[in-house]
């Protein structure tokens, strides 16, 4: 795969993860209100007291590692875990918001394929 394209995709994924991770701490992006099961699920995560900070920290670390181009394998594993959960949340509870989650999942898959040498031993 073209290294410039790979770099652009890596930076895009890193930026998405970093921005949305930071937003969980600083709330600078407005989020549409949720109702029903998605809201109940988010409320349950919030009541744990640790899930949102853990998710945010994981997104920030993965995004920062992708942006600075260090430990790409670890960052892409984090990104894969995050993207699977985003996709499953939207498939099960809120299908109307799946677009950004699909972008994150596709970017993660493409970048894992581009860096397959790092993941061969896992499979």
Residue, then its C-alpha position, 0 to 999 in steps of 0.5 A: x500500500x502507498x506509504x503516503x496514503x497509509x500515513x494519511x489514513x493513520x493520521x485521520x484515524x489518530x485524529x478522530x480517536x484523539x478528538x473524541x477521546x478528549x471530548x469525553x473529558x472536556x465536552x467541546x463537541x455537542x452530542x445529540x440527546x439520546x432516548x430509550x435503550x441507548x440512553x439507558x446504556x450510556x447512563x449505566x456506563x456513566x454510573x460505573x464511574x470508571x468506564x467513560x474515563x477508561x474509554x476516553x483514555x484508551x482513545x486518547x492513547x491510541x490516537x496519540x500513538x497513531x499520530x506520533x507513529x509509535x507502537x502502531x501495532x498496539x495503537x491499532x489493537x486499541x483502535x480495533x477494540x474501540x471500533x468493534x464496540x462502536x459498531x456493536x453499540x450502533x447495530x444493537x441500539x442506535x443504527x442511525x449513528x453508525x456512519x462515523x463508527x463505520x469509518x473508524x472500523x474501516x480505517x482500522x481494518x485498512x491500517x491493520x492490513x497495511x501493517x499485517x507483518x505486526x499482526x501475523x503472530x496474533x493469528 
